[in-house]
């Protein structure tokens, strides 16, 4: 039996089946698009990290940073972002939804990169032996302590959480799943402080940027328009 994603009522089809159907829709377009998007983003991110145009500002450490402290195993939450941000695009049913989402998250990333271009920032030295901290030598080789404010790690997590929350509501996912979505987002935000990749000011600025981008895109009436007939989804 073939199920058309996005075309079934949540009361009759289990939410897990709806999720699977959505993930199967345009699978190769999604996987290739997500991969290319991340490659393009990291190209610009790393270039600005290594070639700042203006003097780099070191961000201040606050009482919140001192309260959180360094917790090396939070690196697992930190790197889970790359799975997390892939979930909302994976759960769209139509090409139009996917492309519109790409434009929205692309605008968010460009706004962050513009901040890094015009105002390069970095976190202060943490006096930690990264070489002997689990997994951090590899992380520091890819994601150094620059491009700090706003934290795009947090901004994209908040943006993804808002969209994933909408999608989970659409398929009738239980409350515990919807709450877990926001707990995952909060864990990622926490990990930016606990890994010393960011300070609290960066995290708060990332929350504002991600929430603003989510509000602008979620409140567009035509954003989730579905002009494609169900039979065309494969």
Buried (B, 14 or more C-beta within 10 A) or exposed (E): EEBBBBBBEEEEBEBEEBBEBBBBBBEEBBEEBBEEBBEEBEEBBBEBBEEBEEEEEEBEBBEEBEEBEBBBEBBEBBBBBEEBBBBBBBBBBBBBBBBBBBEBBEEBBEBBBEBBBEBBBBBBEBEEEBEEBEBBEEBBEEBBBBBBBBBBBBBBBBBBBBBBBBBBEBBBBEEEBBEEBBEBBBBBBBBBBBBBBBBBBBBBBBBBBBBBBBEEBBEEEEBBEBEBEBEEBE
